[in-house]
Structure formats: C-alpha cells, structure tokens
C-alpha cells in the first residue's frame, strides 16, 4: 500500500501546482514516434566538441559527429586546432562517405 501511495505522489504534486498529469497513453507509450525523431539512419546528425590536455600539457580538441538513429560515429576529427573552415569541410565530406 505504501508503494502505491508513493507512485501517486508526483501526480498529486502536479495537481496542486496546477500542472497537467500525464495521460495513461503518454506514460505507457503509444508506440508513435515523437515529432522530429529519426526513423532510419542518416536523417539526423549531432555534433559535439570536446577538449582535453595531453600529458605534456598541450591541449587537443575533437569534433564528434553522430548519427541520431543508429548512434554510430562516422567521424571523430582530432587536432590541436579546429578552425571553422575545417569543421565545414568535415561536415560536407561525411554525407558523401555515408551515401
């Protein structure tokens, strides 16, 4: 019984705050795809920049590209300096490589 009342607690808080409670369809999953979510590979790409230091103290940066559906990473560009023109070049090359 205690677990049941704890499960209802978030909905009670939402009602007190005047917010809508999630419908049963939304919480169980209706089997539909959210708007904008990819349904196959090569539809949505994400990119991220990361940086770190080598043991010598020298900094390096990475440009990471990832397919939003398959979670594959077709390109990770690593260098001490990644100018905008190089980022554009990489972004133009990858679709040609992937098809």
VENMO-V326695 format. One record per pair of residues at least 24 apart in sequence whose ideal C-beta (glycine too) atoms are under 8 Angstrom apart, sorted by the first residue. I is the first residue (numbers start at 1). J is the second residue. Records with the same first field share a line. If there is no record, write none. Layout:
BEGIN
I->J, J
END
This chain:
BEGIN
38->68, 69
39->69
40->69
41->67, 69, 70, 72
42->67, 69, 95, 98, 99
43->68, 69
44->68, 69
45->94
47->91
49->82
63->87, 90
65->90, 91, 94
74->98
END
